[in-house]
Amino acid sequence: MPAELPEWVPAARRAVGDRIRVRRLQQTMTQESLAHAAGIDRSTIQRMEAGHEMKLSHLLLVAHALRVHVVDLLHG
């Protein structure tokens, strides 16, 4: 893996994090309640929403907990 990622990669991660946050807030969920529903730590939700690297398994769990298809989070 290259030392530095192209700028579009972190920008895409931030966009995914923004879509997670928007969906969560639309459903009046806190980070804590989403984490509980997804079966992961709140800090993981926080990192995902901030656009940090995320595991595919976490993204799938969050999508399921938000009742959306994972593609909706990836492509908006």
MODELLER restraints for C-alpha pairs under 7 A, 6 or more apart:
rsr = mdl.restraints
at = mdl.atoms
rsr.add(forms.Gaussian(group=physical.xy_distance, feature=features.Distance(at['CA:10:A'], at['CA:51:A']), mean=6.92, stdev=0.5))
rsr.add(forms.Gaussian(group=physical.xy_distance, feature=features.Distance(at['CA:13:A'], at['CA:51:A']), mean=4.70, stdev=0.5))
rsr.add(forms.Gaussian(group=physical.xy_distance, feature=features.Distance(at['CA:13:A'], at['CA:52:A']), mean=6.65, stdev=0.5))
rsr.add(forms.Gaussian(group=physical.xy_distance, feature=features.Distance(at['CA:14:A'], at['CA:50:A']), mean=6.33, stdev=0.5))
rsr.add(forms.Gaussian(group=physical.xy_distance, feature=features.Distance(at['CA:14:A'], at['CA:51:A']), mean=3.92, stdev=0.5))
rsr.add(forms.Gaussian(group=physical.xy_distance, feature=features.Distance(at['CA:16:A'], at['CA:73:A']), mean=5.69, stdev=0.5))
rsr.add(forms.Gaussian(group=physical.xy_distance, feature=features.Distance(at['CA:16:A'], at['CA:74:A']), mean=5.68, stdev=0.5))
rsr.add(forms.Gaussian(group=physical.xy_distance, feature=features.Distance(at['CA:17:A'], at['CA:48:A']), mean=5.36, stdev=0.5))
rsr.add(forms.Gaussian(group=physical.xy_distance, feature=features.Distance(at['CA:17:A'], at['CA:49:A']), mean=3.72, stdev=0.5))
rsr.add(forms.Gaussian(group=physical.xy_distance, feature=features.Distance(at['CA:17:A'], at['CA:50:A']), mean=5.86, stdev=0.5))
rsr.add(forms.Gaussian(group=physical.xy_distance, feature=features.Distance(at['CA:17:A'], at['CA:51:A']), mean=5.09, stdev=0.5))
rsr.add(forms.Gaussian(group=physical.xy_distance, feature=features.Distance(at['CA:18:A'], at['CA:49:A']), mean=5.94, stdev=0.5))
rsr.add(forms.Gaussian(group=physical.xy_distance, feature=features.Distance(at['CA:19:A'], at['CA:73:A']), mean=5.78, stdev=0.5))
rsr.add(forms.Gaussian(group=physical.xy_distance, feature=features.Distance(at['CA:19:A'], at['CA:76:A']), mean=6.72, stdev=0.5))
rsr.add(forms.Gaussian(group=physical.xy_distance, feature=features.Distance(at['CA:20:A'], at['CA:49:A']), mean=6.33, stdev=0.5))
rsr.add(forms.Gaussian(group=physical.xy_distance, feature=features.Distance(at['CA:20:A'], at['CA:73:A']), mean=6.48, stdev=0.5))
rsr.add(forms.Gaussian(group=physical.xy_distance, feature=features.Distance(at['CA:21:A'], at['CA:49:A']), mean=6.00, stdev=0.5))
rsr.add(forms.Gaussian(group=physical.xy_distance, feature=features.Distance(at['CA:24:A'], at['CA:66:A']), mean=6.83, stdev=0.5))
rsr.add(forms.Gaussian(group=physical.xy_distance, feature=features.Distance(at['CA:31:A'], at['CA:42:A']), mean=5.90, stdev=0.5))
rsr.add(forms.Gaussian(group=physical.xy_distance, feature=features.Distance(at['CA:31:A'], at['CA:45:A']), mean=6.27, stdev=0.5))
rsr.add(forms.Gaussian(group=physical.xy_distance, feature=features.Distance(at['CA:32:A'], at['CA:42:A']), mean=5.27, stdev=0.5))
rsr.add(forms.Gaussian(group=physical.xy_distance, feature=features.Distance(at['CA:34:A'], at['CA:65:A']), mean=6.78, stdev=0.5))
rsr.add(forms.Gaussian(group=physical.xy_distance, feature=features.Distance(at['CA:35:A'], at['CA:41:A']), mean=5.55, stdev=0.5))
rsr.add(forms.Gaussian(group=physical.xy_distance, feature=features.Distance(at['CA:35:A'], at['CA:42:A']), mean=5.09, stdev=0.5))
rsr.add(forms.Gaussian(group=physical.xy_distance, feature=features.Distance(at['CA:35:A'], at['CA:45:A']), mean=6.36, stdev=0.5))
rsr.add(forms.Gaussian(group=physical.xy_distance, feature=features.Distance(at['CA:37:A'], at['CA:65:A']), mean=5.54, stdev=0.5))
rsr.add(forms.Gaussian(group=physical.xy_distance, feature=features.Distance(at['CA:38:A'], at['CA:61:A']), mean=5.17, stdev=0.5))
rsr.add(forms.Gaussian(group=physical.xy_distance, feature=features.Distance(at['CA:38:A'], at['CA:62:A']), mean=5.40, stdev=0.5))
rsr.add(forms.Gaussian(group=physical.xy_distance, feature=features.Distance(at['CA:38:A'], at['CA:65:A']), mean=5.22, stdev=0.5))
rsr.add(forms.Gaussian(group=physical.xy_distance, feature=features.Distance(at['CA:48:A'], at['CA:54:A']), mean=6.09, stdev=0.5))
rsr.add(forms.Gaussian(group=physical.xy_distance, feature=features.Distance(at['CA:60:A'], at['CA:70:A']), mean=6.07, stdev=0.5))
rsr.add(forms.Gaussian(group=physical.xy_distance, feature=features.Distance(at['CA:63:A'], at['CA:69:A']), mean=5.95, stdev=0.5))
rsr.add(forms.Gaussian(group=physical.xy_distance, feature=features.Distance(at['CA:63:A'], at['CA:70:A']), mean=5.26, stdev=0.5))
